[in-house]
Amino acid sequence: MKAIHFPTYGSPDVLELRDIDIPTPSADEVQLKVHTAALNPLDWRRLRAKPFFVRAEEGWLRPKTPVLGADLAGVVTKVGANVTDFTVGDAVFGDVSMGSLAEYVCAKPDYITHVPDGVSLAQAAATPVAALTALQGLVDHGKLKAGQDVLINGASGGIGTYAVQIAKAYGATVTGVCSTRNVALVQSLGADHVIDYTQTDFTQQTQTYDLILDNVNNYTAAQLHPVLKPGGACVVAGFKGLSNMLGIMLSAKRVQRKHNKTVTSMLAKVKQADLITIGEMLADGRVTSVIDRTYPLTEAAAGLHYLETGRARGKVLVEITPA
Ligand SMILES: NC(=O)c1ccc[n+]([C@@H]2O[C@H](COP(=O)([O-])OP(=O)(O)OC[C@H]3O[C@@H](n4cnc5c(N)ncnc54)[C@H](OP(=O)(O)O)[C@@H]3O)[C@@H](O)[C@H]2O)c1
């Protein structure tokens, strides 16, 4: 099968399209024929081993799992003896952690779910990492409630485009922060207010929020907490660098104690229940995946170069098996 081989750490230019063996599922796995994969910043961070501690997970000298990609949608082609929830021919989507930039991959059943009727494989493939981060950031970490004032920093990116729609679906009044060229996009997703960060710094205004989901990580806790209402929460999902993130983590307790507000970082987890929720939201139209660009498998490296610019609008996909 064709796969995007990841032989060494480096820029997307180190990636090679190779012919490798089709993986065989264990008794606890399913084998999938991948239709579409989605790219995430975590893919280029793994590729570049940036920050360096990525190597603790991925391999100190070279990558242990040399096929890149996490998000996907595809069709079940084989089912392990202990798997009961899936049968050959089922359309599924999920986050397989590693290996989705290939024609076939094996997956643990807990990390995938069925694509609902009426939802395209491309729409589903776009969601796992980004939409789960948005959902968990807003609902699990941010305790989102109807009627709250919610600000989404980085509203036009992969996480942000889902976060605006999810916050609206939960009944919040939503403010999206993006640059001038993305104002119309963020409005079209349902944002009640849009702040153009090239004109206005949201941390310098008088408006305050019950909940901020920060997908950029370009502010300190000292800059963020004054924009929160009393008892409010800011969940930082974005990762700009170790020092920014450590700053957020180290100030969390002080902000809580002195100001009765929460500024915390989060790490999303693959949960099948959340994939099911996102599938339901896609099916009934509460959420639509914003697809910026779709690359063929042969040009996956170009897709990663583009994502790395930090200018993607919604999601960047890689089509592996054209319909
Ligand atoms: N915590 C977790 O579990 C988790 C999970 C997934 C991802 N992440 C991290 O979350 C971050 C966002 O991920 P993503 O998939 O949404 O990335 P992305 O799709 O690459 O984000 C690109 C978007 O960010 C916007 N942006 C860039 N600078 C901005 C600024 N100063 N203010 C507002 N918007 C800005 C860009 O809009 P303009 O072009 O208009 O600037 C663009 O639309 C990344 O750092 C990623 O590593 C964390």
The ligand as an ORCA input file, in Angstrom:
! r2SCAN-3c Opt
* xyz 0 1
  N      -4.492     21.279     23.780
  C      -4.772     20.351     22.894
  O      -5.194     19.230     23.227
  C      -4.626     20.701     21.444
  C      -5.227     19.910     20.456
  C      -5.099     20.286     19.140
  C      -4.350     21.419     18.816
  N      -3.751     22.131     19.797
  C      -3.002     23.365     19.513
  O      -3.973     24.391     19.338
  C      -3.499     25.361     18.421
  C      -4.530     25.618     17.348
  O      -4.768     24.427     16.606
  P      -5.568     24.533     15.233
  O      -5.718     23.153     14.720
  O      -6.772     25.384     15.415
  O      -4.451     25.331     14.369
  P      -4.573     26.020     12.956
  O      -5.753     25.493     12.215
  O      -3.227     25.903     12.313
  O      -4.827     27.567     13.321
  C      -4.692     28.481     12.303
  C      -5.561     29.684     12.595
  O      -4.993     30.425     13.698
  C      -5.327     31.801     13.458
  N      -4.417     32.689     14.190
  C      -3.071     32.761     14.075
  N      -2.581     33.742     14.880
  C      -3.658     34.295     15.503
  C      -3.806     35.349     16.455
  N      -2.757     36.035     16.913
  N      -5.046     35.647     16.900
  C      -6.125     34.958     16.447
  N      -6.042     33.971     15.516
  C      -4.826     33.635     15.062
  C      -5.153     31.940     11.966
  O      -5.941     33.022     11.506
  P      -5.256     34.289     10.764
  O      -4.562     33.714      9.540
  O      -6.400     35.109     10.473
  O      -4.276     34.850     11.772
  C      -5.645     30.607     11.405
  O      -6.996     30.660     10.964
  C      -2.145     24.842     17.931
  O      -1.150     25.478     18.716
  C      -2.186     23.363     18.255
  O      -0.897     22.835     18.456
  C      -3.872     21.795     21.100
*
